[in-house]
Amino acid sequence: MNPLDQLQQHLLKRVTLSEDELREFSDAFKPVKVKKRQFIIQPEFVAKHRYYVVEGSFRAYVIGDEGQEHTIQFAIDDWWISDYNSYIFQQPASMFVMALEDSIVLQIDY
């Protein structure tokens, strides 16, 4: 299945759109392959994209004061992930988001 088809099905479960609206929305996304252990978000960098997971899995986590990792979120197929505060307010990220396996995402720019 085409990655954009999967996003369109995800969207149509939630809202009603015309074909033109659906196409315009879908055109804003770019498919990206992400390798296992690759970071798509890192602290101190602004999150310029939001990601829809087509295939694969991701882990969002922060590092505590004593150096321990704290998982904040997991994302699998048909889920969204980003550092939302960083993305929405265009401020430096506070967390890491890393691929747990080779993955395909659709990214949308800020």
N, C-alpha and C positions, 0 to 999 in steps of 0.2 A: 504494500500500500504506500502511496505517495505520502511523505510526511505532512504536507499541507492538507491532504484529504483527512488525515487523522485529526488535525487541529479543527478543521471545519466541522467534523462530526461532533467533536467536543463542544464546540460553540453552539451548534444547532440543537443540542440537548437542553440548552439553557435559554436561548433567545431565538426569536424569529427574525430572519434577515432575508432581503431579496438577494438574487444572484449577484447583482452589481455590488451590493453592500458586502456580501461575503467575499467576493473577489478583491474588493478594495482593502478590506481588513487583512486578508491572507497575503496580499502583496507586500505588506509591511514587514513580513517575517522572512528571515533568511535561515536556511538549514545549515547546521554546523556539526561536524563530527568532533567528538571530544574523546581523548584517550584516557584510559584508566589512570588514576592518580593525578590527572591534570586539573589545575585550579581554574575555575571560571570567575571567581571572586576572591579577592584577598584584602585583608585590612589595609587601610591607608590609601587604597585606590578607590575612586568613585565607580560605582556600579552603573555602567552606561547601557546595560541590557537587562531585560527580563527574559527568562527562559521557560519554554514549554518543553517538557521531556517527552520525546517521541518514543525513544527506546533507550533503556539503560537505567542507572540509578545514581543519585548524588547524595552527599552528606554535607549539611551546613553545621559548622561548629565554631566555638570561640575558645580561646585559651585563657584560663583563669590566672589569678595573681600568682599562684604557686606552680604554674606551668602545666596544669592538668587540662585536658580537652573536655569540653562540655558540648555534647551534640544538641543542636537547637531544632533541626528539622532533617527529615529524609524526603527525597522526591524520587518517585518511580514513574513508569510509563503513565502518560495522561495527567501528570501533575505539573505545577508551576514552581519555580524556585528563583530566588535572588536574595540579595540583602535589600529588603524593601525600603527601609529608611534611607539607605544610601541611594537607591534608585529614584525614589519619589522626591527627596529633597536635594539630590545631587551633592551629597556630602561624603566624605571618606567612609568606606565600609568598616564595619566592626567585626566581621566574621569571615571565615574561609568557607568556600563552597567548592567541593572536590568531587570528581567523578569516581565512583566506586568500581566501575567497569567501563569498557568502551561503550560510548553512548552517542545518540543523535538527539540534538535539540533544535528547536526553532527559536531564534533570538529576535527580539524586537528592540530597536533603538529607543532611547529616551525621547 
